Amino acid sequence: DGGITQSPKYLFRKEGQNVTLSCEQNLNHDAMYWYRQDPGQGLRLIYYSQIVNDFQKGDIAEGYSVSREKKESFPLTVTSAQKNPTAFYLCASTRDGVKKTGELFFGEGSRLTVL
Amino acid sequence: GQSLEQPSEVTAVEGAIVQINCTYQTSGFYGLSWYQQHDGGAPTFLSYNGLDGLEETGRFSSFLSRSDSYGYLLLQELQMKDSASYFCGLDTGRRALTFGSGTRLQVQP
């Protein structure tokens, strides 16, 4: 079945460690996105990518990094520079950006807890 | 920049109709989307308005007035399974959505 797979579902990290969250899609979508969600809050855009080898900073990019070496993969690294990384991280994709349909397809999320 | 405002919570009874409002401020506008998210789950797409007017999809409808910078999601014949958070999302032309803080809908028997 086509979809977006995020892993791991749950992750615990010690302060000062970098962690990488995986996001893979087999929908043949061009655009991919990373959002962060804090309890009771909306989704905030971290990074997004419209094509391979290109990506743009979102509204809260500080302390995060991404790569887009393959169309189907968009991993997110939460670095030790991110001051408050405990959150629910959601990856999304769409065929050609949201301009015509406003529709994003989301993965099931990765919940990161910093101990 | 851009901003969106939604009520934080709405309560309604089963079988009723509820309206969730979204007002926004932005320098560029392409469309307004609506998403549903159950606790701990992924957001799922409900509706999109690129032009003024009403879009209907089953029990859910969404309305947009670009001149008023305002939209709403209308849920009819409420069911218990509609208890969830609902987010409006703004497309300002940067090809990514900016979301509101969400409205938590509680459907009571």
Interface residues (C-beta under 8 A of the other chain):
Chain A: A31 Y33 Y35 G40 Q41 G42 L43 R44 L45 Y48 Q50 Q56 G58 D59 L90 G97 V98 K99 K100 T101 G102 E103 L104 F105 F106 G107 E108 G109
Chain B: Y30 G31 L32 S33 Y35 G41 A42 P43 T44 F45 Y48 N49 G50 F87 G89 D91 G93 R94 R95 A96 L97 T98 F99 G100 S101 G102 R104
